[in-house]
Amino acid sequence: MRILVTGGAGYVGCATVETLLAAGHAVVVLDSLVTSSRGRLPAEARLVEGSVADRPAVAELLRSERIEAVLHCAARSLVGESMRDPGLYLRENVAGGIALLDALADAGVDRFVFSSSAAVYGVPERTPIDEETPAAPINPYGASKLALETALRAWGARGLRAISLRYFNVAGASERSGEAHDPETHLIPNLLAAARTGEPVTLFGDDFPTPDGTPVRDYIHVLDLADAHLAALERTEGIPAGLTVCNLGTGHGFSVKEVLAAAEAVTGRPIPRTVGPRRAGDPPVLVAANERARTLLGWTPRRSTLPEMIGSAWAWEQRRGEVPA
Ligand SMILES: NC(=O)c1ccc[n+]([C@@H]2O[C@H](COP(=O)([O-])OP(=O)(O)OC[C@H]3O[C@@H](n4cnc5c(N)ncnc54)[C@H](O)[C@@H]3O)[C@@H](O)[C@H]2O)c1
């Protein structure tokens, strides 16, 4: 298959590009490099620098590269930034995404996989969270993901066959791609930074109604996520027009303190911590029900253990030369 990966120079996109290439697919990456750099992309993937919002240029790219399916990873994805500047998130993630869908229609491409997020669920009433759980995002980032899903449903009338993958907490590293967001808000890279620098990491609350008082989250290895993208891209051939949503998580949660202890074991270093107040809108437990991903995609997470996720992230940081010998 000939696949366009938007945002393919980013953390998730690049790990997925590696998996798609290894499966024998041809990959073109469209990325504005606004939160990434070209450095980590494998040489076999052609990089086109530009924005998904540029409808004529994207339509021309789809035609000239004879693209059959699009994986849309490009987005702004910082919750705090989305609270401060909601317009940026609606322009980039929603208006930009709609321009991309128009370009697909212009070029006659009808297969689409979308990087969505568990943020669409907001603070759900029950857990594990299945796809029928009402979507009620509590920040503009989650709202932007839900809005593009609404657009995908509407584009079904134009023949688009779309799968939206609602990721839970992505973690770990591939050969070339690990987490390097700026600012970094995710737990595991921040724990590894604390192990490296000795600067304490802040735990946001230890009085939640969970066994050890810290929040429980569902972590998924970025290479398990990449496998699910490969399966979803292949699956878009056989589904009816319209939108199919699908959670991507393991169905099992780890508490912040469990992740911290595992990071100390992997790095062999103590991780200094302080306990701060809870963050607004942080639920005690967020765990995915993943039966749909298992049946629809024939997918099983294989590497999403704490030692594998944290170990691969730590090894990736060492390969980048960020850890003193
Ligand atoms: N990492 C996670 O834990 C997580 C969880 C849920 C959902 N997601 C979603 O997965 C996707 C990838 O996340 P990530 O962690 O790899 O982020 P990232 O910031 O590393 O990657 C995003 C990529 O998109 C590119 N980009 C942004 N706007 C663009 C535009 N208008 N045109 C072209 N390229 C553009 C950036 O330059 C970057 O390379 C995002 O859609 C994000 O919302 C990520």
PDBQT file of the ligand as one rigid body, heavy atoms in Angstrom, charges set to zero:
ROOT
HETATM    1  N1  LIG A 401       1.660  10.680  22.754  1.00  0.00    +0.000 N 
HETATM    2  C1  LIG A 401       0.527  10.362  23.359  1.00  0.00    +0.000 C 
HETATM    3  O1  LIG A 401       0.505   9.871  24.516  1.00  0.00    +0.000 OA
HETATM    4  C2  LIG A 401      -0.796  10.571  22.656  1.00  0.00    +0.000 A 
HETATM    5  C3  LIG A 401      -1.978  10.177  23.315  1.00  0.00    +0.000 A 
HETATM    6  C4  LIG A 401      -3.200  10.355  22.660  1.00  0.00    +0.000 A 
HETATM    7  C5  LIG A 401      -3.230  10.884  21.367  1.00  0.00    +0.000 A 
HETATM    8  N2  LIG A 401      -2.074  11.288  20.754  1.00  0.00    +0.000 N 
HETATM    9  C6  LIG A 401      -2.157  11.868  19.410  1.00  0.00    +0.000 C 
HETATM   10  O2  LIG A 401      -1.207  11.201  18.593  1.00  0.00    +0.000 OA
HETATM   11  C7  LIG A 401      -0.698  12.107  17.601  1.00  0.00    +0.000 C 
HETATM   12  C8  LIG A 401       0.826  12.130  17.648  1.00  0.00    +0.000 C 
HETATM   13  O3  LIG A 401       1.235  12.552  18.950  1.00  0.00    +0.000 OA
HETATM   14  P1  LIG A 401       2.787  12.639  19.310  1.00  0.00    +0.000 P 
HETATM   15  O4  LIG A 401       2.892  12.364  20.762  1.00  0.00    +0.000 OA
HETATM   16  O5  LIG A 401       3.577  11.848  18.333  1.00  0.00    +0.000 OA
HETATM   17  O6  LIG A 401       3.044  14.209  19.076  1.00  0.00    +0.000 OA
HETATM   18  P2  LIG A 401       4.287  14.938  18.346  1.00  0.00    +0.000 P 
HETATM   19  O7  LIG A 401       4.148  16.380  18.702  1.00  0.00    +0.000 OA
HETATM   20  O8  LIG A 401       5.557  14.245  18.652  1.00  0.00    +0.000 OA
HETATM   21  O9  LIG A 401       3.950  14.727  16.807  1.00  0.00    +0.000 OA
HETATM   22  C9  LIG A 401       3.023  15.509  16.085  1.00  0.00    +0.000 C 
HETATM   23  C10 LIG A 401       3.615  15.793  14.720  1.00  0.00    +0.000 C 
HETATM   24  O10 LIG A 401       2.655  16.545  13.942  1.00  0.00    +0.000 OA
HETATM   25  C11 LIG A 401       3.354  17.591  13.272  1.00  0.00    +0.000 C 
HETATM   26  N3  LIG A 401       2.347  18.643  12.968  1.00  0.00    +0.000 N 
HETATM   27  C12 LIG A 401       1.640  19.386  13.852  1.00  0.00    +0.000 A 
HETATM   28  N4  LIG A 401       0.790  20.191  13.192  1.00  0.00    +0.000 NA
HETATM   29  C13 LIG A 401       0.948  19.939  11.863  1.00  0.00    +0.000 A 
HETATM   30  C14 LIG A 401       0.338  20.430  10.667  1.00  0.00    +0.000 A 
HETATM   31  N5  LIG A 401      -0.626  21.379  10.704  1.00  0.00    +0.000 N 
HETATM   32  N6  LIG A 401       0.726  19.923   9.474  1.00  0.00    +0.000 NA
HETATM   33  C15 LIG A 401       1.690  18.969   9.419  1.00  0.00    +0.000 A 
HETATM   34  N7  LIG A 401       2.324  18.466  10.504  1.00  0.00    +0.000 NA
HETATM   35  C16 LIG A 401       1.949  18.954  11.713  1.00  0.00    +0.000 A 
HETATM   36  C17 LIG A 401       4.435  18.006  14.236  1.00  0.00    +0.000 C 
HETATM   37  O11 LIG A 401       5.509  18.702  13.615  1.00  0.00    +0.000 OA
HETATM   38  C18 LIG A 401       4.879  16.639  14.785  1.00  0.00    +0.000 C 
HETATM   39  O12 LIG A 401       5.878  16.046  13.980  1.00  0.00    +0.000 OA
HETATM   40  C19 LIG A 401      -1.354  13.448  17.889  1.00  0.00    +0.000 C 
HETATM   41  O13 LIG A 401      -2.474  13.584  17.052  1.00  0.00    +0.000 OA
HETATM   42  C20 LIG A 401      -1.782  13.330  19.337  1.00  0.00    +0.000 C 
HETATM   43  O14 LIG A 401      -2.877  14.168  19.609  1.00  0.00    +0.000 OA
HETATM   44  C21 LIG A 401      -0.861  11.135  21.375  1.00  0.00    +0.000 A 
ENDROOT
TORSDOF 0
